[in-house]
Amino acid sequence: MLPYTLVNAVDTRTAQVGRLRYLRTASPIAGGGQILVPVGSYVQAAVSRAQRSGRVSGRAELAIRIETLTFPDGKEIRINPHLSSVDSAGSGQKVDASEGDIKQASATM
C-alpha cells in the first residue's frame, strides 16, 4: 500500500470524468535496502467516475484512476495499481473491492 496526498482537491460537485488530478507520495517505498520511490514523487490520476449524492437518497461516488508516477529526477513510468484501503478518518468511507472505488457512508441524522 502506498499513501498519497492530494495536491489539488477533488469532490463530486466539481469533478469531471477525464480531468487530471495530481497527488504526491506521502511515504517512501523501499526494497532491497534502498529507497525505490522517494517521498514527494508526483502521481498523475484521472477522474474515472463522479456521482453526486441525491437530495433524498443515493451516496456520492468518486473514482480516480492512477496513471503515471514521476520521480524527482523527471523519470516517468506508467502504473496500474489496485485500491485496497482508504484512511477514512472517521468519515465512514470504505473501499468497494468489487469495483475498486471508495464509497461514502450514508449520513445519519
PyMOL commands that set and color helices and strands:
alter all, ss='L'
color gray80, all
select strands_A, chain A and resi 4-6+20-25+29-31+34-37+42-51+61-70+76-78+94-96+101-103
alter strands_A, ss='S'
color yellow, strands_A
deselect
rebuild
show_as cartoon
